[in-house]
């Protein structure tokens, strides 16, 4: 199916931790993250563990087509305060593909639920961007007793039809792959001029594999399109009790003004911050400014 980063499957061990904020407990974090695998819902899920297991957990969930290592430029900022765990969602990176093509947001949230249960985590700060942000919202609504904070990057409870259709077209177009990582990296640089190599290089390095015909392709199940459908997650969002931060890109239309107004009416502990001029992944384009927003949220909750 796919190669794996680590030949040995290890169960990630983490003791329940007390709630911590921006000045939470500090242990010596590892300089290099470790690859771990946890089996949930019959699938082997790859996680990147940044260490410091005595600190409160911070779980990072990537967007569609991305992988856990696309958080590399952000994760180290938090390792002295949190036990940072980044997840490859099913069908992505080095996690298993689902044979039945089950890739709804709820399926990914069920995997997160199983991972949290296995590791005995609580008082969790859960942060996701794009589809990962939808997963974070669903998990927080399903398990308010386990969630201390929610961070959703440029995504709300809704996915309209036009966004779903555009993804299926892109998957079909990229089926041919690329001759080399360098060719793909050059294409990404051209299409993401505001994003540095600190983001793009790990994305290509950890998010691709060489196909049998020698072409470089994304490490993703083509059946992911099965789950990228029009979505309404308000039934979960209404159950969120934790302080919740939505960080939006000013050029993005993913979370329109009407949705923002509804979020303010629905969630008593919500904060919505828009970063002017930025797109769908503001943490890629302006990481220092983005981290300052996150730090202020952590200090205030």
C-alpha positions as CSV (number, residue, x, y, z in Angstrom):
1,X,0.0,0.0,0.0
2,X,2.5,2.6,1.2
3,X,5.9,2.9,2.7
4,X,6.2,3.7,6.4
5,X,8.6,6.0,8.1
6,X,9.5,3.5,10.9
7,X,9.8,-0.3,10.4
8,X,8.8,-1.0,14.0
9,X,5.3,-0.3,15.2
10,X,5.4,1.3,18.6
11,X,2.6,2.2,20.9
12,X,2.8,5.7,22.1
13,X,2.6,6.0,25.8
14,X,1.3,9.1,27.4
15,X,0.2,9.7,31.0
16,X,-2.8,11.9,31.6
17,X,-1.7,15.4,32.2
18,X,-3.0,18.4,34.2
19,X,-4.4,21.3,32.2
20,X,-1.7,23.8,31.3
21,X,-1.6,27.1,29.4
22,X,1.0,29.2,27.8
23,X,3.2,28.8,30.9
24,X,2.5,25.1,31.4
25,X,4.9,22.5,32.8
26,X,8.2,22.3,31.0
27,X,10.4,19.2,30.5
28,X,13.3,18.9,28.1
29,X,11.7,18.5,24.7
30,X,13.3,16.2,22.1
31,X,15.2,17.9,19.4
32,X,13.9,15.6,16.7
33,X,10.3,14.2,16.7
34,X,9.7,10.4,16.9
35,X,7.5,8.4,14.5
36,X,4.9,6.2,16.3
37,X,2.0,4.1,15.1
38,X,-1.2,3.4,16.9
39,X,-3.9,1.0,15.6
40,X,-7.4,2.4,15.8
41,X,-10.6,1.3,14.0
42,X,-8.5,-1.4,12.3
43,X,-6.1,1.1,10.8
44,X,-2.6,1.8,11.7
45,X,-2.3,5.6,12.2
46,X,1.0,7.3,12.1
47,X,1.7,10.1,14.6
48,X,4.7,12.4,15.1
49,X,5.6,12.7,18.7
50,X,7.5,15.8,19.7
51,X,8.1,14.5,23.3
52,X,7.5,16.1,26.7
53,X,4.8,13.6,27.7
54,X,4.4,15.1,31.2
55,X,2.9,18.2,29.7
56,X,-0.7,18.8,28.6
57,X,-1.3,17.3,25.1
58,X,-1.5,19.5,22.0
59,X,-2.8,17.5,19.1
60,X,-2.2,18.8,15.6
61,X,-4.4,17.7,12.7
62,X,-3.5,18.5,9.1
63,X,-5.6,19.5,6.2
64,X,-6.6,17.4,3.3
65,X,-3.6,16.0,1.3
66,X,-1.2,17.3,3.9
67,X,0.7,15.2,6.5
68,X,1.7,15.5,10.1
69,X,5.1,16.9,9.2
70,X,3.6,20.0,7.6
71,X,3.4,21.3,11.1
72,X,7.2,21.1,11.6
73,X,7.7,24.9,11.3
74,X,5.2,25.4,14.1
75,X,5.4,22.4,16.5
76,X,8.7,23.2,18.1
77,X,7.3,26.5,19.3
78,X,5.1,24.6,21.8
79,X,7.3,21.7,22.9
80,X,8.4,23.2,26.2
81,X,4.8,23.8,27.2
82,X,2.9,20.9,25.7
83,X,3.2,17.2,24.7
84,X,2.9,17.9,21.0
85,X,1.4,15.1,18.8
86,X,0.8,15.5,15.1
87,X,-1.3,13.0,13.3
88,X,-1.4,11.6,9.8
89,X,-5.1,11.2,9.1
90,X,-6.3,7.9,7.6
91,X,-5.5,7.8,3.8
92,X,-2.7,10.3,4.2
93,X,1.1,10.1,4.7
94,X,2.2,6.9,6.5
95,X,-1.2,6.1,7.9
96,X,-3.2,3.2,6.4
97,X,-5.8,3.7,3.7
98,X,-9.3,2.6,4.4
99,X,-10.3,-0.3,2.1
100,X,-13.9,0.9,2.0
101,X,-13.0,4.5,1.2
102,X,-14.5,5.9,4.4
103,X,-13.2,9.4,4.6
104,X,-15.9,11.6,6.0
105,X,-14.9,14.2,8.7
106,X,-16.7,11.9,11.2
107,X,-14.5,9.0,10.2
108,X,-11.3,11.0,10.9
109,X,-12.8,12.2,14.2
110,X,-13.5,8.6,15.1
111,X,-9.8,7.8,14.6
112,X,-8.8,10.8,16.8
113,X,-11.3,9.6,19.4
114,X,-9.7,6.1,19.4
115,X,-6.2,7.5,19.5
116,X,-7.0,9.7,22.5
117,X,-8.7,6.8,24.3
118,X,-5.7,4.5,23.7
119,X,-3.2,7.0,25.0
120,X,-5.3,8.1,27.9
121,X,-5.2,11.8,27.0
122,X,-7.3,14.5,28.6
123,X,-7.3,18.3,28.9
124,X,-6.4,18.4,25.2
125,X,-5.8,21.4,23.1
126,X,-6.8,20.3,19.6
127,X,-5.7,22.3,16.6
128,X,-6.5,21.6,13.0
129,X,-6.2,23.4,9.7
130,X,-8.6,23.1,6.8
131,X,-10.2,19.6,7.0
132,X,-8.2,19.0,10.2
133,X,-10.0,22.0,11.7
134,X,-13.3,20.3,10.9
135,X,-12.1,17.2,12.7
136,X,-11.0,19.3,15.7
137,X,-14.5,20.8,15.9
138,X,-16.2,17.5,15.7
139,X,-14.0,15.9,18.3
140,X,-14.5,18.8,20.7
141,X,-18.2,18.6,20.3
142,X,-18.2,14.8,20.9
143,X,-15.9,15.0,23.9
144,X,-16.2,18.3,25.7
145,X,-15.0,16.5,28.8
146,X,-11.7,15.9,27.2
147,X,-11.1,19.1,25.4
148,X,-9.6,22.2,27.0
149,X,-9.2,24.4,23.9
150,X,-10.0,24.3,20.2
151,X,-8.1,26.0,17.4
152,X,-9.6,25.9,13.9
153,X,-7.5,27.4,11.1
154,X,-9.5,29.0,8.3
155,X,-12.4,26.5,8.5
156,X,-15.9,26.4,10.0
157,X,-18.7,23.9,10.3
158,X,-19.7,24.0,6.6
159,X,-18.2,22.8,3.4
160,X,-20.2,24.0,0.3
161,X,-20.6,22.0,-2.9
162,X,-18.2,24.0,-5.0
163,X,-15.3,23.3,-2.7
164,X,-16.0,19.6,-2.7
165,X,-16.2,19.5,-6.5
166,X,-12.9,21.3,-7.0
167,X,-11.0,18.8,-4.9
168,X,-12.1,15.8,-7.1
169,X,-10.9,17.7,-10.2
170,X,-7.5,18.3,-8.7
171,X,-7.0,14.7,-7.6
172,X,-7.7,13.6,-11.2
173,X,-5.3,16.2,-12.6
174,X,-2.5,15.2,-10.3
175,X,-2.8,11.5,-11.1
176,X,0.1,11.7,-13.6
177,X,2.5,12.7,-10.8
178,X,5.9,14.4,-11.3
179,X,9.3,13.4,-12.5
180,X,11.0,14.3,-9.3
181,X,10.6,16.0,-5.9
182,X,12.4,19.0,-7.3
183,X,9.8,19.4,-10.1
184,X,6.9,19.2,-7.6
185,X,8.7,21.6,-5.2
186,X,9.1,24.1,-8.1
187,X,5.4,23.9,-8.9
188,X,4.5,24.5,-5.3
189,X,6.8,27.5,-5.0
190,X,5.2,29.0,-8.0
191,X,1.6,28.5,-6.8
192,X,2.4,29.4,-3.1
193,X,4.6,32.5,-3.4
194,X,3.8,33.5,0.1
195,X,4.9,30.2,1.6
196,X,8.5,29.5,2.6
197,X,10.5,26.4,2.1
198,X,10.3,25.7,5.8
199,X,6.7,24.6,4.9
200,X,7.1,23.3,1.4
201,X,10.2,21.2,1.7
202,X,8.8,18.9,4.5
203,X,5.5,18.8,2.7
204,X,7.2,17.3,-0.4
205,X,9.7,15.2,1.6
206,X,7.2,13.5,3.9
207,X,4.1,13.7,1.8
208,X,5.2,12.0,-1.4
209,X,6.4,8.6,-2.6
210,X,7.8,7.1,-5.8
211,X,5.3,5.1,-7.7
212,X,6.3,1.8,-9.5
213,X,6.6,3.7,-12.8
214,X,9.2,6.1,-11.2
215,X,6.8,9.1,-10.9
216,X,6.6,11.1,-7.7
217,X,3.0,11.1,-6.3
218,X,1.3,12.3,-3.1
219,X,1.0,9.8,-0.3
220,X,-2.8,9.8,-0.4
221,X,-5.6,7.4,-1.1
222,X,-7.4,8.6,-4.3
223,X,-10.6,7.5,-2.5
224,X,-10.3,10.6,-0.3
225,X,-12.6,12.2,-2.7
226,X,-15.4,10.0,-1.2
227,X,-15.3,12.0,2.0
228,X,-14.8,15.5,0.5
229,X,-18.5,16.1,0.1
230,X,-20.8,19.0,1.2
231,X,-20.7,19.0,4.9
232,X,-22.7,20.5,7.8
233,X,-21.1,20.0,11.3
234,X,-23.2,22.4,13.3
235,X,-24.7,19.6,15.4
236,X,-21.2,18.9,16.8
237,X,-20.1,22.6,17.0
238,X,-23.2,23.4,19.2
239,X,-21.8,20.9,21.8
240,X,-18.4,22.5,22.1
241,X,-17.8,23.9,25.7
242,X,-14.1,24.7,25.5
243,X,-12.7,28.1,24.5
244,X,-12.5,28.1,20.7
245,X,-10.3,30.1,18.4
246,X,-11.0,30.5,14.6
247,X,-8.0,32.1,12.8
248,X,-9.1,33.1,9.2
249,X,-7.2,34.2,6.2
250,X,-8.5,37.6,4.9
251,X,-8.4,36.5,1.3
252,X,-10.2,33.2,2.0
253,X,-14.0,32.8,1.7
254,X,-14.2,29.4,3.5
255,X,-15.8,31.0,6.6
256,X,-18.2,33.8,5.4
257,X,-19.4,36.6,7.5
258,X,-22.8,34.9,8.1
259,X,-21.1,31.8,9.5
260,X,-18.9,33.9,11.7
261,X,-22.0,35.6,13.1
262,X,-23.6,32.3,13.8
263,X,-20.5,31.0,15.5
264,X,-20.5,34.0,17.8
265,X,-24.1,33.3,18.7
266,X,-23.5,29.6,19.2
267,X,-20.3,29.5,21.2
268,X,-20.0,31.6,24.3
269,X,-16.2,31.2,24.5
270,X,-15.4,31.8,20.8
271,X,-12.7,34.2,19.4
272,X,-12.5,34.9,15.7
273,X,-9.3,36.5,14.3
274,X,-8.8,37.4,10.7
275,X,-5.3,37.9,9.3
276,X,-5.6,40.4,6.5
277,X,-4.4,39.5,3.0
278,X,-3.7,35.9,3.8
279,X,-5.1,32.7,2.2
280,X,-6.4,29.4,3.4
281,X,-3.3,28.5,5.5
282,X,-2.3,31.7,7.3
283,X,0.1,29.7,9.5
284,X,2.1,29.0,6.4
285,X,2.3,32.5,5.1
286,X,2.9,34.4,8.3
287,X,3.9,31.9,10.9
288,X,5.4,34.4,13.4
289,X,2.2,36.5,13.4
290,X,0.1,33.4,13.5
291,X,1.9,32.0,16.6
292,X,1.5,35.3,18.4
293,X,-2.2,35.0,18.0
294,X,-2.1,31.4,19.3
295,X,0.0,32.4,22.2
296,X,-2.3,35.1,23.2
297,X,-5.3,32.7,23.0
298,X,-3.4,30.2,25.2
299,X,-2.6,32.9,27.8
300,X,-6.1,34.1,28.0
301,X,-7.8,30.7,28.4
